[in-house]
Amino acid sequence: MVPCNGSAGGSWRRLAAMTAGVALLSGCAVGPEFRRPATPAVISYARPSLAPKTASSEVAGGEEQRFVPDQQLSYQWWALFGSPPLNTLMAKALDASPSLVATEAALRQARELYFAGRGAFYPTIHATVSPSRQKASAALSPPLSTNELTFDLYTTQGTLSYALDVFGGTRRQVESLRATAEGQRFLLEAAYLTLTSSLVSAAIQEALLRAQIAATNEIVDISARSLALFRRQFELGAVTRLDVAAQEAALAQVQQTLPPLQKQLDQIRNLMAALAGRFPSDEPEETFELASLRLPHDLPVSLPSTLVARRLDVRAAEAQLHAASAQIGVALAARLPQFAITATAGGTSTVFTQMFASGNPYWAVAATVAQTLFDGGTRLHQQRAAEAAYEQSAAQYRATVIGAFQNVADALHALVADAETLKAAVAAEQATKTTLDITTEAQRLGAANYLAVLSAQQAYRQALLTRVQAQAARLSDTVVLFQALGGGWWHGARVDNAGTSAEPSERKR
């Protein structure tokens, strides 16, 4: 389309030389160069008083737990609970969860926006073909070299435009888009961690509710047997009707606690179905009991110096900080001169095949330098707004880091306290069971009144429920610790590490 004559060739060579000269001036970008924040100089998550291991008790789930520094945490950390049904349900959830599909789509969107932004590094070329049929007015000079007023006109034109990124505004914008895509990658990993943690927690909650229902049924059986004994003794005149009524009321009070527990169990089953990408009517086949969940003994605890690289919320906050830093350069570059080059070449003729015949082609090359002289302070305040946004992101990043360390410390302290609580709960259960057995025997012999019986039953019921809650708390807080440490995603990242170099890989089961 462009004629290869000497004049045109010289013009294109001058254009190329001018472009190369300006490109040499584009070696740097205005605005701050982003540097990853320094790792906090912290050597421990908790105070020195924290024990390196927990207490133990003689009951299932009462084993000692040890905190193992700098041991690696598997990205399939839920397998440490030794539950095949949990592993099976987890695989189904990872395969069908709509929340993961949505987050993956958000990552693809962020990447495509980054790729779209990179297109600004290259010239834009447009081509047009414009055939037309025209009739000129006889009152005017004929538009053609002939005197024809009615004619066909064919025009083909190519336009090349290129905005020279002299001060790096485009590069900073693309840098910001890349950081945003990187942050979305960490949000995808966080979605996996949230899903897996929620599902394991739901399984533990189901096991707790089943244990509470079983404990309540045990108390119901004990109360029913005691009521039957009171009724026989009443028939023999050994106790009053008040004793029988009190035991009937106690039995009814225990029985009325069963429906709320069953309601919670049904709701947690609905939650598990939803987490697995199912409707409530499609109930999971897997069920969970406390006895089927193994308490992990050795708990991998990463070093504080590595936590900021493994916590997904910290990495996402870092990416947000990076994007905010780049936006300062975008705003600053917008205040500086803007350079652009435009080149147009084409041909026009009344005969389609003659558009590029001798004399018909045309071309033009233009360079533009634009500088805003007055805008009411708009760009200045936009730059200051970008700087304020960066300061906000920096403060949010620091708050996220502090929160991450707090989460780990809280989980460690909770596990130590949970073990002590379970130990005390086991002792209380044993003591109240002994008291109940003695009181029940005394009741059978007529040596205990109804107040003593009711008191013993209520104490044992409370101790039994406290014990199963303490067992479940140790499991739940172990999940909290694994989640606080990052969930081991860095061993099995489900998307490529480049963050913007390829499409998301298939989800790993």
Solvent accessible surface area in square Angstrom, and as a share of the most:
residue,aa,sasa,rsa
1,M,115,0.51
2,V,56,0.32
3,P,36,0.22
4,C,137,0.82
5,N,79,0.40
6,G,61,0.58
7,S,82,0.53
8,A,1,0.00
9,G,22,0.21
10,G,12,0.11
11,S,10,0.07
12,W,72,0.25
13,R,167,0.61
14,R,160,0.58
15,L,14,0.07
16,A,61,0.47
17,A,67,0.52
18,M,81,0.36
19,T,38,0.22
20,A,55,0.43
21,G,34,0.32
22,V,24,0.14
23,A,57,0.44
24,L,150,0.75
25,L,125,0.62
26,S,21,0.14
27,G,70,0.68
28,C,94,0.56
29,A,20,0.16
30,V,32,0.19
31,G,26,0.25
32,P,55,0.35
33,E,103,0.46
34,F,41,0.17
35,R,187,0.68
36,R,119,0.44
37,P,37,0.23
38,A,94,0.73
39,T,62,0.36
40,P,40,0.25
41,A,112,0.87
42,V,61,0.35
43,I,166,0.84
44,S,59,0.38
45,Y,29,0.11
46,A,17,0.13
47,R,165,0.60
48,P,139,0.87
49,S,100,0.64
50,L,35,0.17
51,A,39,0.31
52,P,100,0.63
53,K,100,0.42
54,T,7,0.04
55,A,23,0.18
56,S,59,0.38
57,S,19,0.12
58,E,166,0.75
59,V,43,0.25
60,A,66,0.51
61,G,22,0.21
62,G,0,0.00
63,E,67,0.30
64,E,65,0.29
65,Q,0,0.00
66,R,112,0.41
67,F,25,0.10
68,V,30,0.17
69,P,96,0.60
70,D,68,0.35
71,Q,74,0.33
72,Q,90,0.40
73,L,5,0.02
74,S,55,0.36
75,Y,52,0.20
76,Q,65,0.29
77,W,2,0.01
78,W,13,0.04
79,A,46,0.35
80,L,61,0.30
81,F,0,0.00
82,G,32,0.30
83,S,1,0.01
84,P,97,0.61
85,P,47,0.30
86,L,0,0.00
87,N,56,0.29
88,T,64,0.37
89,L,0,0.00
90,M,1,0.01
91,A,42,0.32
92,K,66,0.28
93,A,0,0.00
94,L,1,0.01
95,D,67,0.35
96,A,51,0.39
97,S,3,0.02
98,P,87,0.55
99,S,62,0.40
100,L,0,0.00
101,V,78,0.45
102,A,65,0.50
103,T,24,0.14
104,E,18,0.08
105,A,41,0.32
106,A,35,0.27
107,L,0,0.00
108,R,100,0.37
109,Q,116,0.52
110,A,13,0.10
111,R,0,0.00
112,E,89,0.40
113,L,96,0.48
114,Y,12,0.05
115,F,60,0.25
116,A,73,0.57
117,G,18,0.17
118,R,100,0.36
119,G,42,0.41
120,A,56,0.43
121,F,72,0.30
122,Y,146,0.56
123,P,64,0.40
124,T,65,0.38
125,I,123,0.63
126,H,111,0.50
127,A,78,0.61
128,T,73,0.42
129,V,93,0.53
130,S,60,0.38
131,P,88,0.55
132,S,47,0.30
133,R,164,0.60
134,Q,69,0.31
135,K,153,0.65
136,A,22,0.17
137,S,57,0.37
138,A,86,0.66
139,A,96,0.74
140,L,125,0.62
141,S,95,0.61
142,P,53,0.33
143,P,78,0.49
144,L,45,0.22
145,S,125,0.81
146,T,74,0.43
147,N,131,0.67
148,E,104,0.47
149,L,47,0.23
150,T,55,0.32
151,F,14,0.06
152,D,47,0.24
153,L,45,0.23
154,Y,51,0.19
155,T,32,0.18
156,T,12,0.07
157,Q,58,0.26
158,G,16,0.15
159,T,32,0.19
160,L,49,0.25
161,S,41,0.27
162,Y,52,0.20
163,A,70,0.54
164,L,18,0.09
165,D,29,0.15
166,V,13,0.08
167,F,61,0.25
168,G,0,0.00
169,G,14,0.14
170,T,38,0.22
171,R,65,0.24
172,R,9,0.03
173,Q,65,0.29
174,V,12,0.07
175,E,39,0.17
176,S,6,0.04
177,L,41,0.20
178,R,100,0.37
179,A,3,0.03
180,T,72,0.42
181,A,0,0.00
182,E,38,0.17
183,G,8,0.08
184,Q,32,0.14
185,R,8,0.03
186,F,3,0.01
187,L,87,0.43
188,L,0,0.00
189,E,1,0.00
190,A,27,0.21
191,A,21,0.17
192,Y,2,0.01
193,L,22,0.11
194,T,74,0.43
195,L,8,0.04
196,T,2,0.01
197,S,5,0.03
198,S,39,0.25
199,L,0,0.00
200,V,1,0.00
201,S,45,0.29
202,A,3,0.02
203,A,0,0.00
204,I,1,0.01
205,Q,64,0.29
206,E,0,0.00
207,A,0,0.00
208,L,23,0.11
209,L,2,0.01
210,R,59,0.21
211,A,18,0.14
212,Q,18,0.08
213,I,27,0.14
214,A,60,0.47
215,A,6,0.04
216,T,0,0.00
217,N,60,0.31
218,E,65,0.29
219,I,3,0.01
220,V,21,0.12
221,D,75,0.39
222,I,19,0.10
223,S,1,0.01
224,A,43,0.33
225,R,154,0.56
226,S,5,0.03
227,L,9,0.05
228,A,43,0.33
229,L,23,0.12
230,F,1,0.00
231,R,112,0.41
232,R,134,0.49
233,Q,16,0.07
234,F,84,0.35
235,E,141,0.63
236,L,151,0.75
237,G,63,0.61
238,A,71,0.55
239,V,29,0.16
240,T,83,0.48
241,R,122,0.44
242,L,115,0.57
243,D,18,0.09
244,V,5,0.03
245,A,40,0.31
246,A,19,0.15
247,Q,0,0.00
248,E,52,0.23
249,A,50,0.39
250,A,10,0.08
251,L,22,0.11
252,A,54,0.42
253,Q,99,0.44
254,V,16,0.09
255,Q,80,0.35
256,Q,122,0.54
257,T,38,0.22
258,L,39,0.20
259,P,85,0.54
260,P,61,0.38
261,L,23,0.12
262,Q,81,0.36
263,K,115,0.49
264,Q,73,0.32
265,L,11,0.05
266,D,71,0.37
267,Q,102,0.45
268,I,23,0.12
269,R,14,0.05
270,N,64,0.33
271,L,81,0.40
272,M,0,0.00
273,A,0,0.00
274,A,55,0.43
275,L,32,0.16
276,A,1,0.01
277,G,35,0.33
278,R,47,0.17
279,F,162,0.68
280,P,81,0.51
281,S,110,0.71
282,D,72,0.38
283,E,95,0.42
284,P,4,0.02
285,E,127,0.57
286,E,18,0.08
287,T,70,0.41
288,F,0,0.00
289,E,86,0.39
290,L,24,0.12
291,A,96,0.75
292,S,52,0.34
293,L,12,0.06
294,R,136,0.50
295,L,5,0.02
296,P,7,0.05
297,H,89,0.40
298,D,57,0.30
299,L,0,0.00
300,P,5,0.03
301,V,13,0.07
302,S,7,0.04
303,L,72,0.36
304,P,11,0.07
305,S,61,0.39
306,T,40,0.23
307,L,0,0.00
308,V,11,0.06
309,A,36,0.28
310,R,36,0.13
311,R,21,0.08
312,L,7,0.03
313,D,60,0.31
314,V,1,0.00
315,R,44,0.16
316,A,17,0.13
317,A,14,0.11
318,E,22,0.10
319,A,8,0.06
320,Q,101,0.45
321,L,7,0.03
322,H,48,0.21
323,A,14,0.11
324,A,12,0.10
325,S,2,0.01
326,A,1,0.00
327,Q,60,0.27
328,I,17,0.09
329,G,0,0.00
330,V,34,0.19
331,A,14,0.10
332,L,48,0.24
333,A,6,0.05
334,A,41,0.32
335,R,90,0.33
336,L,53,0.26
337,P,38,0.24
338,Q,91,0.40
339,F,53,0.22
340,A,36,0.28
341,I,4,0.02
342,T,52,0.30
343,A,2,0.01
344,T,26,0.15
345,A,6,0.05
346,G,0,0.00
347,G,0,0.00
348,T,47,0.27
349,S,14,0.09
350,T,51,0.30
351,V,78,0.45
352,F,113,0.47
353,T,109,0.63
354,Q,82,0.36
355,M,13,0.06
356,F,79,0.33
357,A,35,0.27
358,S,120,0.77
359,G,76,0.74
360,N,44,0.23
361,P,35,0.22
362,Y,75,0.28
363,W,88,0.31
364,A,58,0.45
365,V,48,0.28
366,A,56,0.43
367,A,62,0.48
368,T,73,0.42
369,V,98,0.56
370,A,51,0.40
371,Q,80,0.36
372,T,56,0.32
373,L,167,0.83
374,F,177,0.74
375,D,43,0.22
376,G,55,0.53
377,G,22,0.21
378,T,64,0.37
379,R,80,0.29
380,L,55,0.27
381,H,106,0.47
382,Q,98,0.43
383,Q,25,0.11
384,R,133,0.48
385,A,62,0.48
386,A,13,0.10
387,E,62,0.28
388,A,57,0.45
389,A,43,0.34
390,Y,67,0.25
391,E,116,0.52
392,Q,108,0.48
393,S,9,0.06
394,A,38,0.29
395,A,64,0.50
396,Q,79,0.35
397,Y,19,0.07
398,R,159,0.58
399,A,64,0.49
400,T,35,0.20
401,V,10,0.06
402,I,92,0.46
403,G,23,0.22
404,A,0,0.00
405,F,24,0.10
406,Q,103,0.46
407,N,58,0.30
408,V,0,0.00
409,A,15,0.12
410,D,74,0.38
411,A,2,0.01
412,L,8,0.04
413,H,59,0.26
414,A,30,0.23
415,L,0,0.00
416,V,31,0.18
417,A,54,0.41
418,D,18,0.10
419,A,2,0.01
420,E,91,0.41
421,T,68,0.40
422,L,0,0.00
423,K,105,0.44
424,A,63,0.49
425,A,5,0.04
426,V,11,0.07
427,A,59,0.46
428,A,45,0.35
429,E,27,0.12
430,Q,106,0.47
431,A,59,0.46
432,T,25,0.15
433,K,69,0.29
434,T,76,0.44
435,T,70,0.41
436,L,4,0.02
437,D,72,0.37
438,I,114,0.58
439,T,17,0.10
440,T,54,0.32
441,E,78,0.35
442,A,25,0.20
443,Q,1,0.00
444,R,137,0.50
445,L,121,0.60
446,G,54,0.52
447,A,84,0.65
448,A,22,0.17
449,N,90,0.46
450,Y,42,0.16
451,L,109,0.54
452,A,43,0.33
453,V,1,0.00
454,L,23,0.11
455,S,67,0.43
456,A,6,0.04
457,Q,8,0.03
458,Q,105,0.47
459,A,45,0.35
460,Y,8,0.03
461,R,51,0.19
462,Q,105,0.47
463,A,8,0.06
464,L,6,0.03
465,L,20,0.10
466,T,44,0.26
467,R,46,0.17
468,V,5,0.03
469,Q,80,0.35
470,A,5,0.04
471,Q,14,0.06
472,A,3,0.02
473,A,33,0.26
474,R,1,0.00
475,L,8,0.04
476,S,38,0.25
477,D,28,0.15
478,T,0,0.00
479,V,2,0.01
480,V,69,0.39
481,L,0,0.00
482,F,0,0.00
483,Q,65,0.29
484,A,5,0.04
485,L,3,0.01
486,G,1,0.01
487,G,4,0.04
488,G,0,0.00
489,W,17,0.06
490,W,60,0.21
491,H,86,0.38
492,G,2,0.02
493,A,22,0.17
494,R,11,0.04
495,V,5,0.03
496,D,39,0.20
497,N,114,0.58
498,A,41,0.32
499,G,0,0.00
500,T,1,0.01
501,S,75,0.48
502,A,48,0.37
503,E,92,0.41
504,P,25,0.16
505,S,56,0.36
506,E,154,0.69
507,R,43,0.16
508,K,93,0.39
509,R,134,0.49
